[in-house]
Amino acid sequence: MTSPWNIAIPAVAALVATLSGVVIGALLTRHAQFVQWSRASRLEAYVAFLKAYSVVYDGLGHACRHQTNPTIDWTQWNQALATLSLVSTRSVMENAIAVDNAIWSIDACIVNGDSGMGRWLEFRKELEAKRVSFVNAARRELAVEQAPLVQVVGSNRRAGMIIHNNNDNPPQASYPISDRAPRATPSKSVGDGE
């Protein structure tokens, strides 16, 4: 005759194994979904930061080249920084802060009259170096397994153009020295009213 324990022990063992599998599977799925959500959140924050950067960059560039005070709405920029502080790693945030510090320093220089095309070319080099550092930190953190970038080009003119570090062919400037060609002023003919 079979003991009730001979039936109960295998049934309980099967039940425990099944429940353990369900719990472990749920934990692994939850972890994978969290990792995916976290990566997507960081990527979204990095894109928002770079979009806000392009608005600020264009505003500073226009003000500096035309020797006027910047008229920038800082709301989008501050929101992008706040979002980064919530989701990014320390390395990415340090690079974002370096970009922010450079922007505020350049803004102060322009407001104090330190502007003009020659000065903008100097400012632009500093800003672009900080932006490349930010992009490379973000790429490392997002596990983009490619060589670090030496230049990232993207504005309203050439959005998305990227130059990779290639030791055989050093990167060349991919845009003219001035952001936009000077506009021709219409000439008045003798009979035009003033």
C-alpha positions as CSV (number, residue, x, y, z in Angstrom):
1,M,0.0,0.0,0.0
2,T,1.2,3.4,-0.9
3,S,1.7,6.0,1.8
4,P,0.0,9.4,1.5
5,W,3.5,10.9,1.7
6,N,4.6,9.1,-1.4
7,I,1.9,11.0,-3.3
8,A,2.0,14.3,-1.4
9,I,5.8,14.9,-1.6
10,P,6.0,14.7,-5.4
11,A,2.9,16.9,-5.8
12,V,4.2,19.5,-3.4
13,A,7.6,19.4,-5.1
14,A,6.0,19.9,-8.5
15,L,3.9,22.8,-7.2
16,V,6.9,24.5,-5.6
17,A,9.0,24.1,-8.8
18,T,6.2,25.5,-10.9
19,L,5.6,28.5,-8.6
20,S,9.4,29.1,-8.3
21,G,9.6,29.1,-12.1
22,V,6.8,31.6,-12.4
23,V,8.3,33.9,-9.8
24,I,11.8,33.7,-11.3
25,G,10.4,34.3,-14.8
26,A,8.4,37.3,-13.5
27,L,11.4,38.8,-11.9
28,L,13.6,38.3,-15.0
29,T,10.9,39.8,-17.2
30,R,10.4,42.7,-14.8
31,H,14.1,43.4,-14.8
32,A,14.4,43.2,-18.6
33,Q,11.5,45.6,-19.0
34,F,12.9,48.0,-16.4
35,V,16.3,48.0,-18.2
36,Q,14.6,48.6,-21.6
37,W,12.4,51.4,-20.1
38,S,15.4,53.0,-18.4
39,R,17.4,53.0,-21.6
40,A,14.5,54.4,-23.6
41,S,14.0,57.1,-20.9
42,R,17.7,58.1,-21.0
43,L,17.7,58.1,-24.8
44,E,14.6,60.4,-24.9
45,A,16.3,62.7,-22.3
46,Y,19.5,62.9,-24.3
47,V,17.6,63.7,-27.5
48,A,15.6,66.4,-25.7
49,F,18.9,67.9,-24.3
50,L,20.4,68.0,-27.8
51,K,17.3,69.6,-29.3
52,A,17.3,72.3,-26.5
53,Y,21.1,72.7,-27.1
54,S,20.5,73.5,-30.8
55,V,17.9,76.2,-30.0
56,V,20.3,77.8,-27.4
57,Y,23.3,77.4,-29.8
58,D,21.4,79.1,-32.7
59,G,20.3,81.9,-30.4
60,L,23.8,82.6,-29.0
61,G,25.2,82.4,-32.5
62,H,22.8,84.9,-33.9
63,A,23.3,87.3,-31.0
64,C,27.0,87.0,-31.1
65,R,27.4,87.4,-34.9
66,H,25.0,90.3,-35.0
67,Q,26.3,91.9,-31.8
68,T,22.9,92.0,-30.0
69,N,21.8,90.6,-26.7
70,P,20.6,87.0,-26.8
71,T,16.8,86.6,-26.8
72,I,16.6,82.9,-25.8
73,D,13.7,81.3,-24.0
74,W,15.5,79.2,-21.4
75,T,12.5,77.1,-20.4
76,Q,13.2,74.2,-22.8
77,W,16.9,74.2,-21.8
78,N,16.2,74.1,-18.1
79,Q,13.6,71.3,-18.6
80,A,16.1,69.3,-20.5
81,L,18.7,69.7,-17.8
82,A,16.2,68.7,-15.1
83,T,15.1,65.6,-17.0
84,L,18.8,64.6,-17.4
85,S,19.3,64.9,-13.7
86,L,16.6,62.4,-13.1
87,V,17.6,59.7,-15.6
88,S,21.3,60.0,-16.6
89,T,24.4,58.6,-15.2
90,R,27.0,60.7,-13.4
91,S,29.3,60.8,-16.4
92,V,26.6,62.1,-18.7
93,M,25.3,64.6,-16.2
94,E,28.9,66.0,-15.6
95,N,29.2,66.5,-19.4
96,A,25.8,68.2,-19.5
97,I,26.8,70.5,-16.7
98,A,30.0,71.3,-18.6
99,V,27.9,72.3,-21.7
100,D,25.6,74.4,-19.4
101,N,28.5,76.2,-17.8
102,A,30.0,77.0,-21.2
103,I,26.7,78.3,-22.4
104,W,26.2,80.6,-19.4
105,S,29.7,81.9,-19.7
106,I,29.3,82.6,-23.4
107,D,25.9,84.2,-22.8
108,A,27.5,86.5,-20.2
109,C,30.3,87.5,-22.6
110,I,27.8,88.3,-25.4
111,V,25.6,90.4,-23.0
112,N,28.7,92.3,-21.9
113,G,29.6,93.2,-25.5
114,D,32.3,90.6,-26.2
115,S,30.9,89.5,-29.6
116,G,31.3,89.5,-33.3
117,M,32.0,86.9,-35.9
118,G,35.6,86.2,-34.8
119,R,34.5,85.8,-31.2
120,W,31.7,83.5,-32.3
121,L,34.1,81.2,-34.0
122,E,36.0,80.9,-30.7
123,F,32.8,80.3,-28.7
124,R,31.6,77.8,-31.2
125,K,34.8,75.7,-30.9
126,E,34.3,75.6,-27.1
127,L,30.6,74.7,-27.3
128,E,31.2,72.0,-29.9
129,A,34.0,70.4,-27.9
130,K,31.6,70.2,-24.9
131,R,28.8,68.8,-27.1
132,V,31.0,66.1,-28.5
133,S,32.1,65.1,-25.0
134,F,28.4,64.9,-24.0
135,V,27.5,62.8,-27.0
136,N,30.3,60.4,-26.5
137,A,29.4,60.0,-22.8
138,A,25.8,59.3,-23.8
139,R,26.9,56.8,-26.4
140,R,29.1,54.9,-23.9
141,E,26.3,54.8,-21.4
142,L,23.8,53.6,-24.0
143,A,26.3,50.9,-25.0
144,V,26.8,52.1,-28.5
145,E,29.8,50.0,-29.4
146,Q,31.4,52.3,-32.0
147,A,34.5,54.5,-32.0
148,P,34.1,57.8,-30.1
149,L,33.1,60.7,-32.3
150,V,35.5,63.6,-32.9
151,Q,32.8,65.9,-34.3
152,V,29.1,65.9,-34.2
153,V,27.4,68.2,-36.8
154,G,23.7,68.9,-36.5
155,S,21.8,72.2,-36.8
156,N,19.0,73.5,-38.8
157,R,21.3,73.3,-41.9
158,R,22.7,69.8,-41.6
159,A,20.9,67.8,-39.0
160,G,22.3,64.4,-38.2
161,M,25.6,64.6,-40.0
162,I,28.2,62.7,-37.9
163,I,31.9,62.3,-38.5
164,H,33.7,59.4,-36.9
165,N,37.3,59.2,-35.9
166,N,39.2,57.6,-38.8
167,N,42.9,57.7,-38.4
168,D,43.5,57.2,-42.1
169,N,41.6,60.4,-43.0
170,P,41.4,63.0,-40.3
171,P,38.0,64.8,-40.1
172,Q,37.6,67.9,-42.2
173,A,35.4,70.8,-41.5
174,S,32.0,69.9,-42.9
175,Y,30.5,73.4,-42.9
176,P,31.7,76.9,-43.9
177,I,33.3,79.2,-41.4
178,S,30.2,81.4,-41.2
179,D,26.9,79.7,-40.4
180,R,25.1,81.5,-43.2
181,A,26.2,83.5,-46.2
182,P,25.7,87.2,-45.8
183,R,22.4,88.4,-47.3
184,A,22.6,90.8,-50.3
185,T,21.0,94.1,-49.6
186,P,18.7,95.3,-52.4
187,S,20.0,98.4,-54.0
188,K,17.7,101.3,-54.6
189,S,17.3,102.7,-58.1
190,V,17.3,106.5,-58.6
191,G,13.5,106.9,-58.8
192,D,12.7,104.9,-55.6
193,G,11.0,106.8,-52.8
194,E,12.6,107.0,-49.4
